Amino acid sequence: MKPKLNNSNSNLPVWSSLLLLAFWLWPSTAGAHQETGTVWGFTSGFIHPLTGLDHITAMVAVGLWGAFLGAPAMWVLPVVFPLVMAFGGALGVLNVPLPGVETGIALSSVILGSVVAFAVRPPLWVAAVIVGSFAIFHGHAHGAEMPKAANAMTYAVGFVIATGLLHLSGIALGLLVRWSWGKKLVRLGGVAIAFVGFGFLFHFISA
Amino acid sequence: MNQNHSSLRRWLPVALLLLALPATAGAHTAVSGVGDFFGGVLHPLTTPAHLLVLLGLGLLAGRQAPLNLKTPLAVFIPVSAVALWLTTTGIVRTVYPPILIGIALVAGALVALGKALPATVIGAVFAVAAFVLGLDSAAETGTAISTAKTLLGTWCGLILAVADIAYYLSFFTKQQWQQVGIRVAGSWLTAASFMILAFALRR
């Protein structure tokens, strides 16, 4: 019969030693060249949409609105957005000037947050046009702000995946509309997103 | 439950030590040091542009239930073999990268559209992709045997990658939301490919 392994306290020094050893062996040299290459490109692209509150709120709002409108809008909008965003991204990469990018991004949070807050239910094509128009501004910003050293291929993959995951987060939150309290919560989320958008809008106008 | 717990405790130190292994050592191990054949097998998986194309092909072949790989593989296997053989003649050493990305874009767009496609369209996409992937997989210069082993490995790697992605994807085509997920993945692939094309044009 095996003895019981219940002596967790007696194992503590062993564990702490192992943990210390793990940290000690952690490869610090790998960070020496982190600003170039495939992995850095992906990381940089993935992090880019997650570092700006204006991007995050608009992406989540797309998902929230999609979920609010139900099928087929729930998946049409997250399909339309990255496709049009890529077009905007290409404009940014090619240095094609687009006026009012930052204002457009802020406005996207205001409009998308408002349509969620007021539970606006336009025809699908209207919703797709609204979402697509704002996607150009977001894409342009991502494309124009790409770090010079980053791997272009993995940067693009990273930022598309991050954007898509933000949409999915919005959809997941938006699925709360099945319940009446959830509907109120989602609309409240729309109000919050619109307010954040207003904040950015006033910031850009007053700057 | 206790047994699971104790085995977890037994393996955790090993996992920790594996985690602590210096990652820098892995910087060049993806292909080198694994031999010619396995280096060839890993080649498509370690080339981002190839991976994008293979992902697009896998999504295209595996998105519809029931899984039918007959047409795609009947085209992909011989065409990729011919293209890989052509690399030994030295006529083409590499392919202009935007061509590869363009194929990924087309495959992604077809997946995002979500329409049923005739076998000729699927066959054409797989034929072009197999030819371009094969041409872009020239082996490093070496002995004839080493080149043959590498190309054979690459051939196996390409076929396995497409078939595996399609096969495992076919488990996720039963529910409507799963098919929607595949279309969303197709749109992501299209968007990423479009951006990469723009980067390539800028240079």
Boltz contact constraints between the chains, C-beta under 6 A:
constraints:
  - contact:
      token1: [A, 5]
      token2: [B, 6]
      max_distance: 6.0
  - contact:
      token1: [A, 18]
      token2: [B, 13]
      max_distance: 6.0
  - contact:
      token1: [A, 18]
      token2: [B, 16]
      max_distance: 6.0
  - contact:
      token1: [A, 22]
      token2: [B, 16]
      max_distance: 6.0
  - contact:
      token1: [A, 22]
      token2: [B, 20]
      max_distance: 6.0
  - contact:
      token1: [A, 25]
      token2: [B, 20]
      max_distance: 6.0
  - contact:
      token1: [A, 27]
      token2: [B, 22]
      max_distance: 6.0
  - contact:
      token1: [A, 27]
      token2: [B, 23]
      max_distance: 6.0
  - contact:
      token1: [A, 27]
      token2: [B, 24]
      max_distance: 6.0
  - contact:
      token1: [A, 29]
      token2: [B, 24]
      max_distance: 6.0
  - contact:
      token1: [A, 30]
      token2: [B, 23]
      max_distance: 6.0
  - contact:
      token1: [A, 30]
      token2: [B, 24]
      max_distance: 6.0
  - contact:
      token1: [A, 75]
      token2: [B, 180]
      max_distance: 6.0
  - contact:
      token1: [A, 78]
      token2: [B, 184]
      max_distance: 6.0
  - contact:
      token1: [A, 79]
      token2: [B, 112]
      max_distance: 6.0
  - contact:
      token1: [A, 79]
      token2: [B, 184]
      max_distance: 6.0
  - contact:
      token1: [A, 79]
      token2: [B, 187]
      max_distance: 6.0
  - contact:
      token1: [A, 82]
      token2: [B, 187]
      max_distance: 6.0
  - contact:
      token1: [A, 82]
      token2: [B, 188]
      max_distance: 6.0
  - contact:
      token1: [A, 82]
      token2: [B, 191]
      max_distance: 6.0
  - contact:
      token1: [A, 83]
      token2: [B, 187]
      max_distance: 6.0
  - contact:
      token1: [A, 83]
      token2: [B, 191]
      max_distance: 6.0
  - contact:
      token1: [A, 86]
      token2: [B, 191]
      max_distance: 6.0
  - contact:
      token1: [A, 86]
      token2: [B, 194]
      max_distance: 6.0
  - contact:
      token1: [A, 86]
      token2: [B, 195]
      max_distance: 6.0
  - contact:
      token1: [A, 89]
      token2: [B, 195]
      max_distance: 6.0
  - contact:
      token1: [A, 90]
      token2: [B, 198]
      max_distance: 6.0
  - contact:
      token1: [A, 93]
      token2: [B, 198]
      max_distance: 6.0
  - contact:
      token1: [A, 93]
      token2: [B, 199]
      max_distance: 6.0
  - contact:
      token1: [A, 93]
      token2: [B, 202]
      max_distance: 6.0
  - contact:
      token1: [A, 94]
      token2: [B, 198]
      max_distance: 6.0
  - contact:
      token1: [A, 94]
      token2: [B, 202]
      max_distance: 6.0
  - contact:
      token1: [A, 152]
      token2: [B, 199]
      max_distance: 6.0
  - contact:
      token1: [A, 153]
      token2: [B, 48]
      max_distance: 6.0
  - contact:
      token1: [A, 153]
      token2: [B, 196]
      max_distance: 6.0
  - contact:
      token1: [A, 156]
      token2: [B, 192]
      max_distance: 6.0
  - contact:
      token1: [A, 156]
      token2: [B, 195]
      max_distance: 6.0
  - contact:
      token1: [A, 156]
      token2: [B, 196]
      max_distance: 6.0
  - contact:
      token1: [A, 157]
      token2: [B, 192]
      max_distance: 6.0
  - contact:
      token1: [A, 160]
      token2: [B, 188]
      max_distance: 6.0
  - contact:
      token1: [A, 160]
      token2: [B, 191]
      max_distance: 6.0
  - contact:
      token1: [A, 160]
      token2: [B, 192]
      max_distance: 6.0
  - contact:
      token1: [A, 164]
      token2: [B, 188]
      max_distance: 6.0
